Amino acid sequence: MGTSWGVNRTVSQIHALLFFHGRPLHAEEISDTLTVARSNVSTSIKELLNWNLIRTTQILGDRRDYYETSSDVWELFRTVVRERKEREFDPTVRMLRELVKEDGFDAETADAQDRVRETLRLMESLGLWADEMLRLSPATLEKVLRMGASVQKFVRGDSDAKLLDPAQVLPPTF
């Protein structure tokens, strides 16, 4: 799955191993289990640490570093979204804001200015939406996700559309 999202294969494998294993592992165990070079494991661990997807821990009586990840899929989801937003999305918004403020921007055609400004407005709106979604509890976020189709029909103005009660959308355990 990670490689489909543009993540290095070994980085994805290590994170999946830690997630599905459910206990801290040291680098040698990871290397042996995945049959990956120890140097590749070290580089991949640094990447996962930089993304805040794993943390270093210690095992009493063992001097080696062990690595673990959250077992909460919602926490992992939120971490990935937050990190991607900060690393990829936010710099683009900053660059567009700077572009609009530049002296030479007025020299661009009106159509080009409109496209840049519209892109900036869209990205700022998406950024605000993402920030709001990241503030929601996992239970509330899941309700929002499950209600998406009915909200879309409602907003489109479908005559038979009605907003569903979250109790109708979610299993009784929620």
N, C-alpha and C positions, 0 to 999 in steps of 0.2 A: 504494500500500500504506500509506504513512504517513497519508494522510487517513482511511483506514479505522480507524486506531489513534488518531485524535484529534489528529494532528499537522497544523499549518498546511500548506497545499498548497505554498507557496513554499519553506518549510523542507524539506519532503520532496523537492521537485524539486531543490533545490541539493545536498542530500546524495546523492541518486541520481546527479546529474550528476558530482559529484566521485568517487563510487565507481566508476561505469562508465567514466568518462574515464581514471581511473588515473594522473593527473598533476596537479600543483598548478595552480590557475587563479586569476586575480585577479578582483576584483569586477566590473570592466567586462566581462570575458569571460563571466562568469556571467550578468550582466544581458543582454548581447547574445544569448547562446545561448538563454536561456529567454524572451527578450522580456518581461522583468519590470523594473519601475522600479528604478533604482539604490538608492533609499531602502528599498524593500522587500527588496532583496538585503542591504543593510547590516543591517537589523533581523533578517533571517533568519540571517545569519552570526553575529550576536551570540547568537542562540538556540542555534545549533549549537555554538558555542564553550562556552556555559554548560552544555550537555549533554555536553561532552567528546567529541563525535562528530567534530569537525574540529579541526585545529590550524593555526596561522599559520606560514608558512615564507617564506623569502626566496630570490630567484633572483639570483645574482651579476650585478651590473651594472644591476639594476632596483630602484628604491626602493619600488615598490609591495609591499603585502602580498599574498601568495598563500595559498591555502587548499587543504588536502588532508585526506583521510580515510584510515583504514586500509583496506587491501585484504583484510584477514582478516575474513571474515564472522563467525567465532566471537568475535573481539575486539569487533566491533560489537555482536553479540548480548549479550555480557556487559556492555558499557558501558550499553546500553539497559536491561537488567534491573537493573543496579546503580543507575543514576540514577533509574529509576522507583521502585525499592524505597525509596531514600533520600528521594525527594520526595513520594511518595504513600502508600506502605505504612507506613513507620516512623512518620510523624507520627500516623497513625491508631492505631497500637499505643500510642504515648505518650499520646494522648488517652484511650483506653480504660483504660489503667493509672491515669491521674489520676482518671478518673471513678469507678473502683472504690475509690480511696482517699478520695474526698470524704466529708465528714461526712454529707451528706444522702443518700448512696447507700443506706444502711441503711433509709431510709424508703420506698424503692421496693418494689414488690411482690416477693415471692420469685421469681415467674416472670420479671419484668423483670431482676432481679439475675442469675438463672441464664442468661438469654439474653446479657447483656452479658459475663458471665464466660466463657461458652462461646465467644462470638465472640472474646474476647481470647485464650483458649487456642488456638483455631484459628489466629488470625493470628500468634501467637507461634510456633507449630509451623511454619507456612508460612514465616515469616521465617527460622527456623533452617535449614529445608530449603533455602531459596533461598541462604543464606550458604554452606552446604555445597556446593551445586551450582556456585556461582561460584568455589569453590576448586579444582574439578576441572580437569584439563587438557582442552583441546578433544577430544582423542581419547577420553578416558575419558567425558566428557560425552556424546559421540555414542554410545558403547556403551550408556550408561545409557538414553538416549532410545530407541535401537533395541530394547532389552530390555524396554521398558515393558509391552508387551502380554503377554509371557510372565510377567512378574512379577505383573501384575494377575490373571491366571488362577491362578497359584500361590497368591497371598494369599487369593483367593476360595475356594480349596480344590477347584478343579475336579479331578475324579479323574484325568483324562488330562493334567493340566498338569505340565509339568516346566520348570525353568529352562534356557534355551538357553545354550549355550556362546557367548560373544561371537564366536568364530571362525565360528559358524554364522550369526550375524546380520549380521555386517559383511562387506563385500567383502574379498577377499584383500589389498588394498592397505593395510588397517589392521592 
